[in-house]
Amino acid sequence: MRVWKDIISGDEMVSDSFNYVELYDGAALEFKARFVTKKENDDCGVAANVDEDAEEGAKAEGADDKTVTVIDIVDALRLEEISLDKKGFMSYVKGYLKTIKEKLEAAGKADRVPVFQKGATELVKFLVSRWDEVQIWTGESGNWEAGFGYCLMKEQTDDGPTFYFFNDGLKQEKY
């Protein structure tokens, strides 16, 4: 299994357990997510493990079996939703893309910079064009200087949202 980690925070952002494609000459990754239903409070049988000698009123009640619908990528990678308006996003992304450019140059990948900048610009334009539909997700650490995941319903007929990440802001690790 491969996991993509943010190069700034080290947070795991996504894995190859989800279907994906590269976009914009490899500058972006697009992952297909699904909505899944799971038990909100699964007690794993702990409530049944009650002392037989306990008073009747002291016996634990069974766990509430409510279910919740979650996005599989968000749930699996423990992503946290954040709020950012379009102006805030443009300010953030300008600094973030500059940081990624510097990291590419420092890693001896200066030839990758023009391709990254062109592709990243195309992804930013796409996201801004649908900004009212975009949800933003940060890694588990909540580091606002790191990369984010951008989520939206690509097509109205989709089973779940589509996530976008800046590929050059991630590093792959195999497990």
Secondary structure, DSSP 8 states (H G I E B T S, - for coil): -EEEEETTT--EEEETTS-EEEETTTTEEEEE--EEEEESS--TTGGG---TTS-GGGS-------EEEEEHHHHHHT-EEE---HHHHHHHHHHHHHHHHHHHHHTT-GGGHHHHHHHHHHHHHHHHHTGGG-EEEE-TT--TTS--EEEE-SSTT-SS-EEEEEGGGEEEEE-
